[in-house]
Amino acid sequence: MLVERVLAEAGYEHYEVSNYALPHYRARHNSHYWDSTPYLGIGPAAHSYDGLSRQWNVSSVQRYIAGEEPEREQLTDEELYEEYLMTRLRTADGFTTDDFRARFGEKRTRKLLERATALCREGLLNESDGRLQIPPGRLLLSDRVIGSLFEL
């Protein structure tokens, strides 16, 4: 792809599906979404995440000042699993199987690694030193890879 080649020649790294940056200049703000760091949103229309649920404030300033309660979404185990894969595999860094195992257990880790084996053979996923990641130049195929790892 032309964009990827031109940016790579200029020294940029493709560190997330829709982001390139010079080394050491990755967006710190967005990285919290990709690694599930909890965050607190303050003000109208602000969003918060605590690792298990999300909430968002009303967008109306008047209703926010009046104390209207935020809407909440409690994530299921399946949603947490899928979101973990979607956010981590959007990035060039991927994730460690140790982190995955700590969050989702041994049984799910074995199932994940079984599915990952075929993707590794196709060159769509790398497994090295306990880390799963989409190889350089393949991030734009992340939807296919991630969808293949979802439990049906």
Buried (B, 14 or more C-beta within 10 A) or exposed (E): EEEBEEBBEEEBBBBBBEBBBEEEEBEEEBBEBBBBEEBEBEEBEBBBBEEEEBBBBBEEEEEBEEEEEBEEEEBEEEEBBBBBBBBBBBBBBBBBBEBBBEBBEEEBBEBBBEBBEEBBEEEBBBBEEEBBBBBEEBBBBBEEBBEBBEEE
